[in-house]
Structures are given as C-alpha cells and as structure tokens.
Amino acid sequence: MAKKRPPLDGIFQPQTMALLSVYAQYTKEIDGLDMSLVELAETLVLAHLEEHERFQDWTERTAVIEGFLERIGEDLI
C-alpha cells in the first residue's frame, strides 16, 4: 500500500498555501512541471537546505565530530 502523505493545510498558513498554489501553476505553465503541492513544497524545502551553506557546514562538522567520538568510544572499550 502506498504511503499516504499528510495534507499541507495543517502545516502552512492559508496565505502560504495560496502562494504555493500560484507557484505550482507557474511551474506547470512555464517549466512544464506537474507536481502536487506536497511534492512542490518538499522540493522547495530540499532545495533551500541544499543551498544553505552554513547549514551544510554545520552538518559536515557535526558528522565529523560524531564519527570521531564513535571511533574514540570504540577504542576505549
């Protein structure tokens, strides 16, 4: 059975939903993309996170530190 996606109405304000709907219309007419509002919202969020340099730097530092701590912990056992 396919995983059911939660509705966006409970997540976003009505103004945000209206703006997202207009953007969906734009992407369909201009870019030829036919996505649901959920798919469009996910795409926008992922694109933002991928382009957020400070977040990417923080994520990389955190991963390195966690990996280092895991290796140290294994050596201490």
DSSP file (Angstrom, degrees, kcal/mol; ACC not computed):
  #  RESIDUE AA STRUCTURE BP1 BP2  ACC     N-H-->O    O-->H-N    N-H-->O    O-->H-N    TCO  KAPPA ALPHA  PHI   PSI    X-CA   Y-CA   Z-CA
    1    1 A M              0   0    0      0, 0.0     2,-0.1     0, 0.0     3,-0.1   0.000 360.0 360.0 360.0 134.9    0.0    0.0    0.0
    2    2 A A        -     0   0    0      1,-0.1     2,-0.3     0, 0.0     0, 0.0  -0.364 360.0-105.4 -68.5 143.4    1.3    3.4   -0.9
    3    3 A K        -     0   0    0     -2,-0.1     2,-0.4     1,-0.1    -1,-0.1  -0.532  34.1-131.3 -70.0 128.6    2.4    5.7    1.9
    4    4 A K        -     0   0    0     -2,-0.3    -1,-0.1    -3,-0.1     0, 0.0  -0.689  17.2-135.6 -85.8 131.2   -0.2    8.5    2.3
    5    5 A R        -     0   0    0     -2,-0.4     3,-0.1     1,-0.1    33,-0.0  -0.626  21.6-112.1 -86.7 143.0    1.2   12.0    2.5
    6    6 A P        -     0   0    0      0, 0.0    -1,-0.1     0, 0.0     2,-0.1  -0.404  37.3-103.4 -70.6 149.9   -0.1   14.4    5.2
    7    7 A P        -     0   0    0      0, 0.0     3,-0.4     0, 0.0     4,-0.1  -0.396  17.9-139.0 -70.6 152.0   -2.1   17.4    3.9
    8    8 A L  S >> S+     0   0    0      1,-0.2     4,-2.5     2,-0.1     3,-1.7   0.666  87.1  85.7 -83.9 -16.8   -0.3   20.7    3.9
    9    9 A D  T 34 S+     0   0    0      1,-0.3    -1,-0.2     2,-0.2     8,-0.1   0.842  91.0  47.6 -56.5 -35.5   -3.3   22.6    5.2
   10   10 A G  T 34 S+     0   0    0     -3,-0.4    -1,-0.3     1,-0.1    -2,-0.1   0.607 115.7  46.0 -80.2 -10.7   -2.4   21.9    8.8
   11   11 A I  T <4 S+     0   0    0     -3,-1.7     2,-0.3    -4,-0.1    -2,-0.2   0.858 109.4  47.7 -97.4 -45.2    1.2   22.9    8.2
   12   12 A F  S  < S-     0   0    0     -4,-2.5    -1,-0.1     1,-0.1     0, 0.0  -0.686  82.5-109.7-104.8 152.0    1.0   26.1    6.3
   13   13 A Q     >  -     0   0    0     -2,-0.3     4,-2.2     1,-0.1     3,-0.4  -0.358  39.1-106.7 -66.7 155.9   -0.9   29.3    6.8
   14   14 A P  H  > S+     0   0    0      0, 0.0     4,-2.3     0, 0.0     5,-0.2   0.863 121.5  54.5 -55.5 -37.3   -3.7   30.0    4.2
   15   15 A Q  H  > S+     0   0    0      1,-0.2     4,-2.3     2,-0.2     5,-0.2   0.890 108.3  48.9 -64.4 -38.2   -1.6   32.7    2.6
   16   16 A T  H  > S+     0   0    0     -3,-0.4     4,-2.6     2,-0.2    -1,-0.2   0.899 110.0  51.0 -67.9 -40.5    1.3   30.3    2.2
   17   17 A M  H  X S+     0   0    0     -4,-2.2     4,-2.3     2,-0.2    -2,-0.2   0.903 110.5  49.7 -62.2 -41.2   -1.0   27.7    0.6
   18   18 A A  H  X S+     0   0    0     -4,-2.3     4,-2.1     2,-0.2    -2,-0.2   0.921 112.2  47.4 -64.1 -43.5   -2.3   30.3   -1.8
   19   19 A L  H  X S+     0   0    0     -4,-2.3     4,-2.4     1,-0.2    -2,-0.2   0.899 111.6  50.6 -64.4 -41.0    1.3   31.3   -2.7
   20   20 A L  H  X S+     0   0    0     -4,-2.6     4,-2.3     2,-0.2    -1,-0.2   0.883 109.0  52.1 -63.9 -38.8    2.3   27.7   -3.2
   21   21 A S  H  X S+     0   0    0     -4,-2.3     4,-2.0     2,-0.2    -2,-0.2   0.905 110.2  47.9 -63.9 -41.9   -0.7   27.1   -5.4
   22   22 A V  H  X S+     0   0    0     -4,-2.1     4,-2.3     2,-0.2    -2,-0.2   0.904 111.6  50.3 -65.5 -40.9    0.2   30.1   -7.6
   23   23 A Y  H  X S+     0   0    0     -4,-2.4     4,-2.9     2,-0.2     5,-0.2   0.881 108.0  53.4 -65.3 -37.2    3.8   28.8   -7.8
   24   24 A A  H  X S+     0   0    0     -4,-2.3     4,-1.8     2,-0.2    -1,-0.2   0.904 109.1  49.2 -62.2 -41.1    2.6   25.4   -8.8
   25   25 A Q  H  X S+     0   0    0     -4,-2.0     4,-2.6     2,-0.2     5,-0.2   0.919 111.7  49.6 -63.2 -43.2    0.6   27.0  -11.6
   26   26 A Y  H  X>S+     0   0    0     -4,-2.3     4,-3.3     1,-0.2     5,-0.7   0.942 110.6  48.3 -60.3 -50.0    3.7   28.9  -12.7
   27   27 A T  I  X>S+     0   0    0     -4,-2.9     6,-2.3     1,-0.2     4,-0.7   0.833 113.1  49.4 -64.2 -30.3    5.9   25.8  -12.7
   28   28 A K  I  <5S+     0   0    0     -4,-1.8     4,-0.5     4,-0.3    -1,-0.2   0.935 118.5  37.1 -71.7 -45.9    3.3   23.9  -14.7
   29   29 A E  I  <5S+     0   0    0     -4,-2.6    -2,-0.2    -5,-0.2    -3,-0.2   0.912 130.5  27.8 -72.9 -43.6    2.9   26.6  -17.3
   30   30 A I  I  <5S+     0   0    0     -4,-3.3    -3,-0.2    -5,-0.2    -2,-0.1   0.907 133.9  27.2 -88.3 -46.3    6.5   27.9  -17.6
   31   31 A D  I  <<S-     0   0    0     -4,-0.7    -3,-0.2    -5,-0.7    -2,-0.1   0.569  96.1-124.8 -97.3 -10.6    8.6   24.8  -16.6
   32   32 A G      < +     0   0    0     -5,-0.5     2,-0.5    -4,-0.5    -4,-0.3   0.719  60.4 145.0  73.5  20.0    6.2   22.1  -17.7
   33   33 A L        -     0   0    0     -6,-2.3     2,-0.7    -7,-0.1    -1,-0.3  -0.807  33.2-167.0 -95.0 127.9    6.3   20.5  -14.2
   34   34 A D        +     0   0    0     -2,-0.5     2,-0.3    -3,-0.1    -9,-0.1  -0.825  27.5 153.2-115.8  90.9    3.1   18.9  -13.0
   35   35 A M        -     0   0    0     -2,-0.7    -7,-0.1   -11,-0.2     2,-0.1  -0.836  44.7-112.6-118.5 153.6    3.6   18.3   -9.2
   36   36 A S     >  -     0   0    0     -2,-0.3     4,-2.6     1,-0.1     5,-0.2  -0.350  37.5-107.0 -72.0 165.0    1.3   18.1   -6.3
   37   37 A L  H  > S+     0   0    0      1,-0.2     4,-2.6     2,-0.2     5,-0.2   0.868 122.3  53.2 -63.2 -34.7    1.5   20.8   -3.7
   38   38 A V  H  > S+     0   0    0      2,-0.2     4,-2.6     1,-0.2    -1,-0.2   0.942 110.3  46.2 -64.5 -47.1    3.2   18.3   -1.3
   39   39 A E  H  > S+     0   0    0      1,-0.2     4,-2.4     2,-0.2    -2,-0.2   0.904 113.8  49.3 -61.8 -41.3    5.8   17.4   -3.9
   40   40 A L  H  X S+     0   0    0     -4,-2.6     4,-2.4     2,-0.2    -2,-0.2   0.924 111.6  48.2 -64.5 -44.6    6.4   21.1   -4.7
   41   41 A A  H  X S+     0   0    0     -4,-2.6     4,-2.4     2,-0.2    -2,-0.2   0.919 112.3  49.2 -62.4 -43.8    6.7   22.0   -1.0
   42   42 A E  H  X S+     0   0    0     -4,-2.6     4,-2.7     1,-0.2     5,-0.2   0.914 111.0  50.3 -61.0 -43.0    9.2   19.1   -0.4
   43   43 A T  H  X S+     0   0    0     -4,-2.4     4,-2.4     1,-0.2    -2,-0.2   0.908 111.0  48.5 -62.3 -43.3   11.2   20.2   -3.5
   44   44 A L  H  X S+     0   0    0     -4,-2.4     4,-2.2     2,-0.2    -1,-0.2   0.915 113.1  47.0 -64.6 -43.3   11.4   23.8   -2.3
   45   45 A V  H  X S+     0   0    0     -4,-2.4     4,-2.5     2,-0.2    -2,-0.2   0.940 113.9  47.1 -65.0 -46.8   12.5   22.8    1.2
   46   46 A L  H  X S+     0   0    0     -4,-2.7     4,-2.4     1,-0.2    -2,-0.2   0.903 111.8  50.8 -62.4 -41.0   15.1   20.4    0.0
   47   47 A A  H  X S+     0   0    0     -4,-2.4     4,-1.5    -5,-0.2    -1,-0.2   0.911 110.6  49.7 -62.8 -41.3   16.5   22.9   -2.5
   48   48 A H  H  X S+     0   0    0     -4,-2.2     4,-0.9     1,-0.2     3,-0.2   0.930 112.0  47.3 -63.5 -45.3   16.7   25.5    0.3
   49   49 A L  H  < S+     0   0    0     -4,-2.5     3,-0.5     1,-0.2    -2,-0.2   0.880 110.3  52.6 -65.1 -37.5   18.5   23.1    2.6
   50   50 A E  H  < S+     0   0    0     -4,-2.4    -1,-0.2     1,-0.2    -2,-0.2   0.808 113.8  43.4 -67.7 -29.0   21.0   22.1   -0.1
   51   51 A E  H  < S+     0   0    0     -4,-1.5     2,-1.2    -3,-0.2    -1,-0.2   0.525  85.2 103.5 -93.4  -7.1   21.8   25.7   -0.9
   52   52 A H     X  -     0   0    0     -4,-0.9     4,-2.4    -3,-0.5     5,-0.2  -0.638  52.7-170.9 -81.9  97.3   22.1   26.8    2.8
   53   53 A E  H  > S+     0   0    0     -2,-1.2     4,-2.7     1,-0.2     5,-0.2   0.874  80.8  49.9 -62.0 -42.8   25.9   27.0    3.1
   54   54 A R  H  > S+     0   0    0      1,-0.2     4,-2.5     2,-0.2    -1,-0.2   0.893 112.0  49.3 -65.7 -37.4   26.0   27.5    6.9
   55   55 A F  H  > S+     0   0    0      2,-0.2     4,-2.7     1,-0.2    -2,-0.2   0.922 111.5  49.1 -64.7 -43.3   23.7   24.6    7.4
   56   56 A Q  H  X S+     0   0    0     -4,-2.4     4,-2.5     2,-0.2    -2,-0.2   0.919 111.9  48.7 -61.9 -43.7   25.8   22.4    5.2
   57   57 A D  H  X S+     0   0    0     -4,-2.7     4,-2.6     2,-0.2    -2,-0.2   0.927 112.8  47.9 -60.8 -45.3   29.0   23.4    7.0
   58   58 A W  H  X S+     0   0    0     -4,-2.5     4,-2.7     1,-0.2    -2,-0.2   0.912 111.3  50.8 -62.0 -43.7   27.3   22.7   10.4
   59   59 A T  H  X S+     0   0    0     -4,-2.7     4,-2.3     2,-0.2    -1,-0.2   0.911 111.7  47.4 -61.6 -43.7   26.0   19.3    9.1
   60   60 A E  H  X S+     0   0    0     -4,-2.5     4,-2.2     2,-0.2    -2,-0.2   0.916 113.0  48.2 -65.4 -43.1   29.5   18.3    7.9
   61   61 A R  H  X S+     0   0    0     -4,-2.6     4,-2.7     1,-0.2     5,-0.2   0.926 112.1  49.6 -62.3 -44.2   31.2   19.4   11.2
   62   62 A T  H  X S+     0   0    0     -4,-2.7     4,-2.8     1,-0.2     5,-0.2   0.908 110.7  49.5 -62.1 -42.8   28.6   17.5   13.2
   63   63 A A  H  X S+     0   0    0     -4,-2.3     4,-2.3     2,-0.2    -1,-0.2   0.897 112.2  48.4 -63.8 -40.7   29.1   14.3   11.2
   64   64 A V  H  X S+     0   0    0     -4,-2.2     4,-2.4     2,-0.2    -2,-0.2   0.930 113.6  46.5 -65.4 -45.4   32.9   14.5   11.5
   65   65 A I  H  X S+     0   0    0     -4,-2.7     4,-2.7     2,-0.2     5,-0.2   0.926 113.1  48.8 -63.9 -45.1   32.6   15.1   15.3
   66   66 A E  H  X S+     0   0    0     -4,-2.8     4,-2.2     1,-0.2    -1,-0.2   0.904 112.1  49.3 -62.3 -40.7   30.1   12.3   15.8
   67   67 A G  H  X S+     0   0    0     -4,-2.3     4,-2.2    -5,-0.2    -1,-0.2   0.908 111.6  49.2 -63.5 -41.9   32.3    9.9   13.7
   68   68 A F  H  X S+     0   0    0     -4,-2.4     4,-2.5     1,-0.2    -2,-0.2   0.925 111.2  49.0 -62.8 -45.8   35.4   10.9   15.7
   69   69 A L  H  X S+     0   0    0     -4,-2.7     4,-2.4     1,-0.2    -1,-0.2   0.868 109.9  51.9 -64.3 -36.3   33.5   10.3   19.0
   70   70 A E  H  X S+     0   0    0     -4,-2.2     4,-2.0    -5,-0.2    -1,-0.2   0.915 110.6  48.0 -64.7 -42.1   32.3    6.9   17.8
   71   71 A R  H  X S+     0   0    0     -4,-2.2     4,-1.8     2,-0.2    -2,-0.2   0.909 112.3  48.5 -66.0 -41.2   35.8    5.9   16.9
   72   72 A I  H  X S+     0   0    0     -4,-2.5     4,-1.6     1,-0.2    -2,-0.2   0.923 109.9  52.6 -63.5 -43.5   37.2    7.1   20.3
   73   73 A G  H  X S+     0   0    0     -4,-2.4     4,-0.7     1,-0.2    -1,-0.2   0.881 108.1  50.7 -60.1 -39.1   34.4    5.2   22.1
   74   74 A E  H  < S+     0   0    0     -4,-2.0     3,-0.5     1,-0.2    -1,-0.2   0.865 109.2  51.5 -66.7 -36.1   35.3    2.0   20.3
   75   75 A D  H  < S+     0   0    0     -4,-1.8    -1,-0.2     1,-0.2    -2,-0.2   0.794 106.5  54.6 -71.3 -27.2   39.0    2.4   21.2
   76   76 A L  H  <        0   0    0     -4,-1.6    -1,-0.2     1,-0.2    -2,-0.2   0.666 360.0 360.0 -80.5 -16.0   38.1    2.8   24.9
   77   77 A I     <        0   0    0     -4,-0.7    -1,-0.2    -3,-0.5    -2,-0.2   0.477 360.0 360.0 -82.7 360.0   36.1   -0.4   25.1
